[in-house]
Amino acid sequence: MDYSIESLDRKGRGIARDSGKPVAVPFTVPGDTVRVGLRGKRAGVRNGVLEEVLTPSTDRIVPRCPYAGRCGGCPWQMFDADAQLRHKHATVTNALAGIPHPDIPQPIPSPDLFYYRNRMDYAVGADGSLGLHMPGRWWEVLDLSTCYLMSEAAVAAMHAFRSWMHDHHVLPWDTRSHTGVIRALVLREGKRTGERMAMAITAAALPPDTRAALIEALAPHCTSILCGVQPGVADVTTAEHYDVLRGDTHLHEQLHIASADAAPTQRLDFRIPPNAFFQTNTLAAEHLVAVVRDFAALAPPETLVDLFCGVGTFGIALARDAGTVIGVELDPSAAAVAQQNAEANGIQNARFMHVAAESWPFPQEPIHCLIVDPPRAGMHPRTLEHIRTHAPHRIVYVSCNPHALASDLRTLVGTATDGQPGPYRIERIQPLDLFPHTPHVETVVKLVRT
């Protein structure tokens, strides 16, 4: 069937219409005329597979990667970069429709369009392939010989890891039969430090000679090598415990935060545990922190609370602007490291604690600024109720999901038609592009108490 692509859905797929009903076609661009094979229906949407681009959109470009159009890592690589930003702006605008808000500026671009990620989770397929999943095919891994998401050195580490698997007959994990040993290769990089951590995720412990061979294979490419056992059947790339085969247990990274005035650039050092969250695009994260600092508008002796603080990124970066910083984090290893990171950066007015955000008893003293950077699903209803009850003066909400953001904002701000405005109004909004060539967009919102 031939279709004209009219728009994009939340997953970044092109949407065409067949007798008025939506057809979702990955790897297409609005304005394309395409030939599509239909592959069933889900949630009222026909699923299409791109067979041929008959007439390309003016926003379609020639992708850099030979796997573009098949790999799930960069589904928008055939999409002009400026057009990507326009559509991400539209995503945020559409998500916040009906919520009173000021004008939304265009997203701040990522400093790098390629090799921007500091973490990649490469899956191992049942046939020994190493790479990323194809969209809609969780059981199939595209065997990659190159990848423009992390670095050339990371690609070299991938090749070394693949050769190690094949040369030493390490059985790949089969997600269908739940048999095999090697499940994934997780790579983390310090873009500012040059460090590189490799984590082999296995279903069972490796024999000593196989571990020794793994060290020999990866040592030229990685500053640290870890091995973590994940015996469960779920398709996850983390482990509860890691054996350090070489190097350090943590990755070291820096953020260089430019000041809005004439003050010198602030350089912050972070230790990152294997499983801990850290903003995935280091250079773009520096812009993100600068926006958060600007929106927070702190001055001593004000109190800053950093919910979902991770390894302390925002709290540490803004600590010199505040009187007191309190960080709250569910991951115990991240919370402990956040305190160490504060001390390593000479921060003495910050304390970090291990507790779920929805279970944390807000302090009785005033919170002048609350930063929230929740998971993709947004905040727990109890967390929202705590915020409404304790009413911090200002909130800086950092979101990677505009639709979850909108849901939470309806609780805090209300809508234009409900007649019951919430306790906050939106003062400023700033989207950022932390994930080029994907439909994901980061959004920072400043709320002030009415």
C-alpha positions in Angstrom: 0.0 0.0 0.0 1.1 3.6 -0.8 0.6 6.3 1.9 1.5 9.9 2.6 3.0 10.5 6.0 1.1 13.3 7.7 2.4 13.5 11.2 4.4 11.7 14.0 3.1 9.8 17.0 4.4 9.8 20.6 6.9 7.0 19.6 8.3 9.1 16.8 6.7 6.9 14.1 5.3 8.4 10.9 1.5 8.4 10.8 -0.5 7.9 7.6 -4.3 7.5 7.2 -6.1 4.5 5.7 -9.9 5.3 5.4 -9.4 7.7 8.3 -7.7 5.2 10.5 -4.0 5.6 11.6 -1.2 3.6 10.2 2.1 3.8 12.1 5.3 3.5 10.0 8.7 3.7 11.7 11.6 5.4 10.0 9.4 7.8 8.0 9.2 11.6 7.9 6.2 13.8 7.6 5.9 14.7 3.9 7.2 11.3 2.7 5.2 9.2 0.2 6.0 5.6 1.0 5.2 2.0 0.1 4.2 0.1 3.3 3.6 -3.5 4.2 0.9 -3.9 6.9 1.6 -6.0 9.9 -1.5 -6.3 12.0 -3.0 -3.8 14.5 -2.4 -2.8 18.1 -4.5 -0.4 20.2 -6.5 0.6 17.2 -3.4 1.5 15.1 -2.3 -0.5 12.0 1.4 -1.3 12.2 3.3 -0.7 9.0 6.8 -1.7 7.7 8.5 0.7 5.4 9.2 -1.0 2.0 10.2 2.0 -0.2 10.3 5.7 -0.1 8.5 6.8 -3.3 8.8 10.6 -2.8 11.0 11.8 0.0 10.0 14.7 2.3 12.0 17.9 2.1 13.0 17.1 5.7 14.5 13.7 4.8 18.3 13.4 4.6 20.8 10.7 3.8 21.6 9.1 7.2 25.2 8.6 8.3 24.8 5.2 9.7 24.4 2.1 7.4 21.9 0.6 9.9 19.5 3.6 9.9 16.1 2.4 9.1 16.5 -0.9 10.8 18.1 -0.2 14.2 16.2 1.1 17.1 19.0 3.3 18.5 18.6 6.3 16.1 15.1 6.1 14.6 15.2 9.7 13.3 18.7 9.7 11.7 17.1 10.2 8.3 15.4 13.3 9.7 17.0 16.8 9.2 18.4 18.1 12.5 16.5 21.4 12.5 13.2 19.6 11.6 13.8 17.3 14.6 13.9 20.3 16.9 10.7 21.7 15.4 8.9 18.4 16.0 10.3 18.1 19.5 9.0 21.7 20.2 5.6 20.6 18.8 5.7 17.5 21.1 6.1 19.7 24.2 3.5 22.2 23.0 0.9 19.6 22.3 1.5 17.7 25.5 1.0 20.9 27.6 -2.1 22.0 25.6 -4.9 23.2 28.0 -2.4 23.9 30.8 -1.9 27.7 31.3 1.8 28.4 30.4 4.0 31.0 28.8 5.4 30.8 25.3 7.7 27.8 24.8 11.0 28.5 23.1 12.7 26.2 20.7 14.8 23.3 22.2 18.4 24.0 23.0 20.3 21.8 20.6 22.7 19.1 21.7 26.4 20.2 21.2 27.0 16.9 19.4 24.7 15.1 17.0 26.8 11.9 17.0 28.9 10.1 19.6 27.1 12.0 22.3 26.0 9.2 24.7 28.0 8.3 27.7 26.2 4.9 28.3 25.2 2.2 25.9 23.6 -1.2 26.7 24.4 -3.5 23.8 22.3 -6.7 23.8 23.5 -10.2 22.9 21.3 -12.1 20.5 20.7 -15.9 20.7 22.8 -16.3 17.5 25.8 -14.5 19.1 25.0 -11.1 17.5 25.9 -8.0 19.5 24.1 -4.7 19.0 20.7 -3.1 19.4 17.2 -4.4 19.0 15.1 -3.7 15.9 11.9 -1.8 16.6 9.0 -4.1 17.5 11.3 -7.2 17.6 12.5 -7.6 21.2 13.8 -11.1 20.5 16.0 -10.0 17.5 19.4 -8.2 17.9 20.9 -6.3 15.0 24.6 -7.3 14.8 26.4 -3.9 14.6 29.8 -3.4 13.0 29.6 0.4 13.8 27.6 2.7 15.9 27.6 6.5 16.0 25.9 6.8 19.5 28.9 6.6 21.8 32.4 6.7 20.3 34.8 5.0 18.0 36.6 3.5 21.0 33.3 2.0 22.1 32.9 0.4 18.7 36.4 -1.1 19.1 35.4 -2.5 22.5 32.3 -4.0 20.9 34.4 -5.8 18.3 36.8 -7.1 21.0 33.9 -8.4 23.1 32.2 -10.1 20.1 35.5 -11.8 19.2 35.9 -13.0 22.8 32.5 -14.5 22.8 33.1 -16.4 19.6 36.7 -17.4 20.2 36.0 -18.8 23.7 32.6 -20.3 22.8 30.7 -18.3 25.5 27.1 -19.2 24.9 24.7 -16.3 24.2 21.6 -15.9 26.3 18.4 -16.9 24.6 15.5 -14.7 25.7 13.0 -17.3 24.6 14.4 -20.5 26.1 16.2 -18.7 29.0 19.4 -20.6 28.3 23.0 -19.5 27.7 25.5 -17.3 29.6 26.3 -13.9 28.2 23.4 -11.4 28.2 24.7 -7.9 27.4 27.7 -5.6 27.2 27.2 -2.3 29.0 29.6 0.5 28.3 29.9 3.8 30.2 32.3 6.6 29.2 33.6 9.7 30.9 33.3 12.2 28.1 35.3 14.8 30.1 37.7 12.3 31.7 38.4 9.8 29.0 37.5 6.8 31.2 35.6 3.9 29.8 33.9 1.1 31.9 32.8 -2.2 30.4 30.3 -4.4 32.2 29.7 -7.9 31.0 26.2 -9.0 32.2 26.0 -12.8 32.5 23.4 -15.3 33.6 26.0 -17.3 35.5 29.5 -16.8 36.8 32.3 -17.1 34.2 35.1 -19.7 34.6 38.5 -18.2 35.6 40.1 -18.8 32.3 37.2 -17.2 30.4 37.3 -14.1 32.7 41.1 -13.8 32.1 40.5 -13.9 28.4 37.8 -11.2 28.8 40.3 -8.9 30.6 42.8 -9.5 27.8 40.3 -8.6 25.1 38.9 -5.4 26.7 42.0 -4.0 28.5 43.2 -2.1 25.4 39.9 -0.3 25.1 38.6 0.1 28.7 40.0 1.6 31.9 37.8 -0.7 34.0 36.2 -4.1 33.4 33.4 -5.5 35.6 31.3 -8.6 35.4 27.8 -8.8 36.9 25.6 -11.9 37.2 21.9 -11.5 36.4 20.2 -14.9 36.8 16.6 -13.7 36.3 14.6 -14.3 33.2 13.7 -10.6 32.7 15.5 -8.8 29.8 17.5 -6.4 32.0 21.1 -5.1 31.8 21.9 -4.6 35.5 23.2 -6.8 38.3 23.0 -6.6 42.1 26.7 -7.3 42.5 29.7 -6.7 40.2 33.1 -8.4 40.3 35.8 -5.9 39.4 38.2 -7.6 36.9 40.2 -4.5 36.2 40.3 -0.9 37.3 37.9 1.0 39.5 34.4 0.1 40.8 33.1 3.5 39.6 33.3 5.7 36.5 34.6 9.2 36.9 33.0 12.1 35.0 33.1 15.9 35.0 30.6 18.6 34.3 31.8 22.0 33.2 29.0 24.5 34.1 29.3 27.9 32.6 28.2 30.8 34.8 25.6 33.4 33.6 27.9 36.2 34.8 31.6 36.7 34.5 32.5 34.0 37.0 34.8 31.2 35.8 33.3 27.9 34.6 32.5 25.6 37.4 34.1 22.1 37.1 32.4 19.4 39.1 33.7 15.8 39.6 31.4 12.8 39.9 31.9 9.2 40.8 29.2 7.0 39.2 28.4 3.5 40.4 27.7 0.8 37.7 23.9 1.0 37.9 23.4 4.6 38.9 21.6 7.1 36.7 23.6 9.9 35.2 22.4 12.2 32.5 23.3 10.3 29.3 24.5 13.2 27.2 27.3 14.8 29.2 27.8 17.9 27.1 24.1 18.6 26.8 23.7 17.9 30.5 25.9 20.9 31.1 23.4 23.1 29.4 20.6 21.3 31.3 22.3 22.1 34.7 22.8 25.8 33.6 19.0 26.0 32.8 18.1 24.5 36.1 20.4 26.9 38.0 18.9 29.8 36.2 15.3 28.7 36.9 16.1 27.9 40.6 17.3 31.5 41.2 18.7 30.6 44.6 20.4 32.8 47.1 21.8 32.0 50.6 20.4 31.1 53.0 17.6 29.5 51.0 16.9 25.7 51.3 17.1 23.5 48.2 15.6 20.0 48.0 16.7 17.8 45.2 14.2 14.9 44.8 15.3 11.9 42.7 18.8 13.3 43.0 20.8 10.4 41.7 24.5 10.9 42.3 23.8 14.5 43.3 24.2 16.3 39.9 21.8 19.2 40.5 22.2 19.6 44.2 25.9 19.7 44.0 25.9 22.1 41.1 23.6 24.5 42.9 24.9 24.1 46.4 27.0 27.3 46.3 23.9 29.2 45.5 21.9 27.9 48.5 22.2 27.8 52.3 21.2 24.2 52.7 20.8 21.3 50.1 18.9 18.1 50.9 19.1 15.3 48.3 16.6 12.4 48.2 17.3 9.2 46.2 15.8 5.7 46.1 19.0 3.9 44.9 21.2 3.4 48.1 24.5 3.2 46.1 23.7 6.5 44.3 22.7 8.3 47.5 25.9 7.2 49.2 28.0 8.3 46.3 26.2 11.6 46.1 27.5 12.4 49.6 31.0 11.5 48.5 30.7 13.6 45.4 29.6 16.6 47.5 32.7 16.2 49.7 35.0 15.7 46.7 33.8 19.0 45.3 34.2 20.9 48.6 30.5 21.1 49.2 29.7 21.2 53.0 26.1 22.4 53.1 24.6 19.3 51.4 23.3 16.0 52.8 21.9 13.1 50.8 19.7 10.4 52.0 18.4 7.0 50.8 14.6 7.1 50.7 11.8 6.9 48.2 10.5 10.3 47.2 6.9 9.3 48.0 8.0 8.1 51.5 10.2 11.1 52.4 8.6 13.2 55.2 9.0 16.8 53.9 10.7 19.0 56.5 8.6 21.5 58.5 10.9 24.4 57.7 10.2 26.2 54.4 11.6 24.8 51.1 12.5 27.7 49.0 13.2 25.6 45.9 12.4 22.0 45.0 14.0 20.3 42.1 12.3 17.1 40.8 13.8 14.9 38.1 11.5 11.8 38.3 11.6 8.6 36.2 9.9 8.5 32.9 6.5 7.7 34.3 6.4 10.9 36.4 5.8 11.4 40.1 3.9 9.1 42.5 0.6 10.6 43.6 1.8 10.7 47.2 4.8 12.8 46.1 2.5 15.2 44.4 0.3 15.4 47.5 3.3 16.1 49.7 4.3 18.9 47.3 0.9 20.4 47.4 0.8 20.2 51.2 4.2 21.6 51.9 4.1 24.1 49.1 7.7 24.9 48.2 8.1 28.5 47.0 9.5 27.4 43.6 9.7 24.1 41.8 12.0 23.3 38.9 10.6 20.2 37.2 13.0 18.3 34.9 11.2 15.8 32.7 12.2 13.3 29.9 8.6 12.6 29.2 6.4 15.6 28.2 3.1 13.6 28.6 4.0 12.5 32.2 5.1 16.0 32.8 1.7 17.3 31.6 -0.1 14.9 33.9 1.8 16.1 37.0 1.4 19.8 36.0 -2.4 19.4 35.8 -2.2 18.5 39.5 0.1 21.3 40.4 -1.2 24.0 38.1 -4.7 22.9 37.0 -6.0 23.5 33.5 -7.6 26.4 31.6 -11.1 24.9 31.9 -11.3 23.1 35.3 -12.1 26.2 37.3 -10.0 24.9 40.2 -6.4 26.3 39.6 -3.7 24.5 41.5 -1.3 26.1 44.0 1.3 26.9 41.3 1.6 28.8 38.0 4.2 28.1 35.3 6.6 30.9 34.9 9.2 29.5 32.4 9.7 26.5 30.2 12.8 25.4 28.3 13.0 22.2 26.2 16.5 20.7 25.5 17.6 18.1 22.9 19.6 15.5 24.9 18.9 12.7 22.5 19.5 13.7 18.8 18.0 11.4 16.2 15.3 10.1 18.6 11.9 11.5 19.5 12.9 12.1 23.1 13.0 15.6 24.4 14.0 17.0 27.9 11.9 19.8 29.3 12.5 22.1 32.3 9.6 23.9 33.8 9.7 26.6 36.5 6.7 26.8 38.8 6.1 29.5 41.4 3.6 29.3 44.2 0.6 31.5 43.5 
